[in-house]
Amino acid sequence: TEQQQYSKGLAGIQVAESDICTVGVKGVGLNYRGYDIKDLAAYSTFEEVAFLLIYGSLPSQNELSNYKRLLSSFRDIPGGLKDILERIPSSAHPMDVLRTGCSVLGTMEPEVNPQQDQYRIANRLIASFGSMLLYWYHWTQSGKRISTVTSPDDSTATHFLKLLRLDGKEPSGLHVKAVDVSLILYAEHDLAASSFGARVTASTLTDFYSCICTAIGTLRGPLHGGANEAAMILLSKFPNTASAESGILEMLKKKELIMGFGHRVYRNGDPRNPIIKEWSKKLSQEGGNPTLFAVSQVVEDIVFREKKMHPNLDFYSASTYNQIGIPTNFFTPIFVISRTTGWAAHIIEQRSNNKLIRPSAIYTGPEPRPYVPIIERS
Ligand code: CMC
């Protein structure tokens, strides 16, 4: 019957009205609250975009400086959270560290009054995810208890790079800008699985931290945010363009997924890809790794030639982050820092016009049957 039709993976189904973002309307383009991603990536900063997504409009200069000060005041993390981070094994995946850190912070600074607390918690998490990750990293790698506070003028990108490197130097403008642009590109993408997950969780009227834990767990998978890490693992197998060409052809023959390619919504290419690709190229020309860029280009060419598939944002994010010296398993956590802005926008929007999200399934199991007492079962 009509009622029994469904779309596997909810493909093509609209499940909410939203003011936040348009993805691939007519197959192309991406806007955050009406602003083209190309303009945001070229002229804006991550903090402006975070403000735009969370509060609905671009900040004035005054609002932006206040907002940056607020974020910087949220970078220190409680001693109790540090104790717990120290007990997480060094072998843990950094995404599990962030999921845990989010959950622990929720026990220490719980959400009491959602209408007042949700903005504070969103900003607290955006500002402190980098702190949590790098506190855990330096403790478990080298037994160092780092200060997670840097200069109040530091952007989110600078804060992250300073805590990663701990060399007391200002990171290069090129590296800061490349990370900043990637944070802008990753910030929001309408009902990607993690944002939908966050909205499902929010729709039960639970607390903000629970929504973000859902989102982190959802982002972690290789079909979603985990694809940037998976793309780097793939690229690392190819020392040169010839091995990339034969390796990719072999994978396609075996019908293996090429991570960082394909998209549910964009069929003619991801508008974020040319932007991040340009940064990867720039890095490769200015002290980065030209071979890695060349290998990436060959992978792109072969996948397009053979499958007519385009890279998504995750593909050249991999070579971008790698050339900045960011460890591969931090790629998806950077996505978390950025997407917390979009998740927050979705949670706030869901709460403002809530209806429990509770679809149903088409039952395909056994017909009703008599219960058999345990002593009679063979
Ligand atoms: N490599 C090889 N084949 C692919 C790929 C790929 N990356 N993506 C799709 N295909 C094939 C797929 O196997 C299917 O073939 P067939 O029709 O023979 O079964 C066909 O193309 C159609 O794909 P689909 O699986 O129906 O598409 P979907 O909308 O369900 O999946 C996707 C979208 C992103 C999960 C998928 O393209 C994929 O697995 N890509 C690799 C992982 C990835 O890069 N994810 C990041 C997504 S975008 C940004 C983000 O969220 O981080």
Residues whose N, C-alpha, C, O or C-beta is under 5 A from the ligand:
A	BS01	CMC	P222 L223 H224 G225 A227 E256 L257 I258 M259 G260 F261 G262 H263 R264 N312 D314
